[in-house]
Structures are given as structure tokens and as C-alpha cells.
Amino acid sequence: MRSVLRALLNFCHRPTLRSGMARDRRGKFRDPRFVSFMASSNRKSLDTDLHDTMLRGRKWMRTALKFALAGGAAWIVLESAKALSVF
């Protein structure tokens, strides 16, 4: 049993990234060589507000979904009350 658990832990283990020695497949902006290249060249700086903008958009979408669900629930209650008043 212990060997099975150890094998599962080894299978699910995500190796740590140590100062650019391992490649991170999540994005090219995490590669330190790419970041140093961008810093040394005279290019436009990266937009770091993109993450904040994305979080604000997600928050707005959650709020819109909550309003839509509340409106749908209110419509169902209203229609049910109308149907019950007929009987």
C-alpha cells in the first residue's frame, strides 16, 4: 500500500523551477532569458495591468451572472404566482 501511494505522489508531483534551469511550459514570459532580453532591448514595456484587467472582467461577469440568475428566479416566481392564481 505504501509503495502505491508513493508512486501516485511521484506521478502527481510537479517539479520546482530553479532559476531558469527547467523550462516552464505555462508561458514564455516566465523564462528568465526572455525577460532579460526584453529588459535589454528598447522595446515597449509589457502591460502588467492585463492581469488586473482580467480579474476585473471576471468580477463583472460574476456580478452579471448573479443578476441574471436573480432575474430568472424572480421571473419563475412571478409566473408561478400567476399560474397559481388561475386555479
KEKE-3310 file (N, C-alpha, C; in steps of 0.2 Angstrom, whole numbers, plus 5000, padded with zeros to 4 digits):
npx = (5004:5010:5019:5012:5005:5016:5021:5010:5011:5023:5020:5011:5018:5024:5038:5050:5054:5070:5078:5078:5083:5075:5063:5048:5032:5021:5021:5029:5034:5038:5051:5067:5077:5071:5064:5075:5080:5070:5071:5084:5083:5076:5062:5044:5037:5031:5013:5008:4996:4987:4983:4976:4966:4960:4955:4946:4937:4932:4926:4916:4909:4904:4896:4886:4881:4876:4865:4858:4854:4846:4836:4830:4826:4817:4807:4803:4796:4786:4779:4775:4767:4757:4751:4746:4737:4727:4721)
npy = (4994:5006:5008:5010:5022:5030:5030:5036:5049:5053:5052:5063:5074:5090:5097:5109:5125:5131:5145:5146:5134:5124:5121:5131:5127:5135:5147:5160:5171:5168:5163:5167:5171:5176:5187:5195:5198:5206:5216:5221:5226:5239:5240:5242:5242:5228:5225:5226:5227:5219:5207:5212:5219:5208:5201:5211:5210:5197:5198:5207:5199:5189:5196:5200:5188:5184:5193:5190:5177:5180:5188:5178:5169:5177:5179:5166:5164:5174:5170:5158:5162:5169:5158:5150:5158:5157:5145)
npz = (5000:5004:4994:4983:4986:4986:4973:4967:4972:4967:4954:4953:4957:4955:4947:4954:4948:4945:4944:4930:4925:4922:4910:4909:4904:4905:4900:4889:4896:4908:4907:4912:4903:4892:4898:4902:4890:4885:4894:4891:4877:4868:4868:4869:4885:4894:4897:4912:4918:4913:4919:4931:4924:4918:4930:4935:4924:4926:4938:4935:4926:4935:4943:4934:4930:4942:4944:4932:4936:4947:4942:4933:4943:4949:4939:4937:4949:4949:4937:4942:4952:4945:4938:4948:4953:4944:4946)
capx = (5000:5014:5023:5007:5004:5022:5020:5005:5013:5028:5017:5007:5022:5026:5045:5050:5058:5075:5082:5079:5086:5070:5058:5041:5028:5015:5021:5036:5036:5041:5058:5071:5081:5066:5063:5082:5081:5065:5074:5090:5081:5072:5055:5039:5037:5025:5007:5007:4989:4982:4980:4971:4960:4956:4952:4940:4932:4929:4922:4910:4905:4901:4891:4881:4878:4871:4859:4854:4851:4841:4831:4827:4822:4811:4803:4799:4792:4781:4775:4771:4761:4751:4748:4743:4731:4722:4717)
capy = (5000:5012:5009:5013:5029:5034:5030:5041:5055:5054:5054:5069:5079:5095:5099:5116:5128:5134:5150:5145:5128:5119:5125:5131:5127:5139:5154:5162:5177:5165:5161:5172:5173:5181:5193:5199:5200:5211:5222:5224:5229:5245:5238:5244:5238:5224:5228:5222:5228:5215:5203:5216:5220:5201:5200:5215:5207:5191:5200:5210:5193:5185:5200:5200:5181:5184:5197:5186:5172:5183:5190:5172:5166:5182:5178:5160:5165:5178:5166:5153:5165:5170:5151:5148:5162:5155:5139)
capz = (5000:5004:4988:4978:4987:4984:4966:4965:4974:4962:4947:4953:4959:4950:4949:4955:4943:4948:4941:4923:4923:4919:4906:4911:4898:4905:4896:4888:4900:4914:4905:4914:4897:4888:4902:4902:4883:4884:4898:4887:4871:4868:4866:4873:4891:4894:4900:4918:4921:4910:4924:4934:4919:4918:4936:4935:4920:4929:4943:4932:4923:4940:4945:4929:4931:4948:4942:4928:4940:4952:4937:4931:4948:4950:4933:4938:4955:4946:4933:4946:4956:4940:4936:4954:4954:4939:4949)
cpx = (5004:5017:5018:5006:5010:5023:5015:5007:5019:5025:5013:5012:5024:5033:5045:5055:5064:5079:5083:5082:5081:5065:5051:5037:5022:5015:5028:5038:5039:5049:5062:5076:5077:5065:5070:5082:5076:5068:5079:5088:5077:5065:5050:5038:5030:5019:5006:5000:4984:4979:4975:4965:4956:4952:4946:4935:4928:4924:4915:4906:4901:4895:4885:4878:4874:4865:4855:4850:4845:4835:4827:4823:4816:4805:4799:4794:4785:4776:4771:4766:4755:4748:4744:4736:4725:4718:4713)
cpy = (5006:5013:5012:5020:5033:5035:5035:5048:5057:5056:5061:5075:5083:5097:5106:5118:5132:5138:5148:5139:5123:5124:5125:5132:5131:5145:5156:5168:5174:5163:5167:5175:5178:5187:5198:5202:5206:5217:5225:5228:5235:5244:5241:5239:5234:5227:5223:5223:5223:5210:5206:5217:5213:5200:5204:5212:5201:5193:5203:5204:5190:5189:5200:5193:5181:5188:5193:5180:5174:5185:5184:5169:5171:5180:5172:5161:5169:5174:5161:5156:5166:5163:5149:5152:5160:5149:5142)
cpz = (5000:4998:4982:4979:4985:4977:4963:4967:4969:4955:4947:4955:4953:4951:4950:4950:4947:4944:4933:4921:4920:4915:4908:4905:4899:4902:4895:4892:4906:4913:4907:4908:4893:4892:4902:4895:4882:4888:4894:4881:4872:4865:4871:4879:4891:4899:4906:4921:4918:4914:4928:4930:4919:4924:4937:4930:4922:4934:4941:4929:4929:4943:4940:4929:4937:4947:4937:4931:4944:4948:4935:4937:4950:4945:4935:4944:4953:4942:4937:4950:4951:4939:4942:4955:4949:4942:4955)
residu = (MET:ARG:SER:VAL:LEU:ARG:ALA:LEU:LEU:ASN:PHE:CYS:HIS:ARG:PRO:THR:LEU:ARG:SER:GLY:MET:ALA:ARG:ASP:ARG:ARG:GLY:LYS:PHE:ARG:ASP:PRO:ARG:PHE:VAL:SER:PHE:MET:ALA:SER:SER:ASN:ARG:LYS:SER:LEU:ASP:THR:ASP:LEU:HIS:ASP:THR:MET:LEU:ARG:GLY:ARG:LYS:TRP:MET:ARG:THR:ALA:LEU:LYS:PHE:ALA:LEU:ALA:GLY:GLY:ALA:ALA:TRP:ILE:VAL:LEU:GLU:SER:ALA:LYS:ALA:LEU:SER:VAL:PHE)
# end
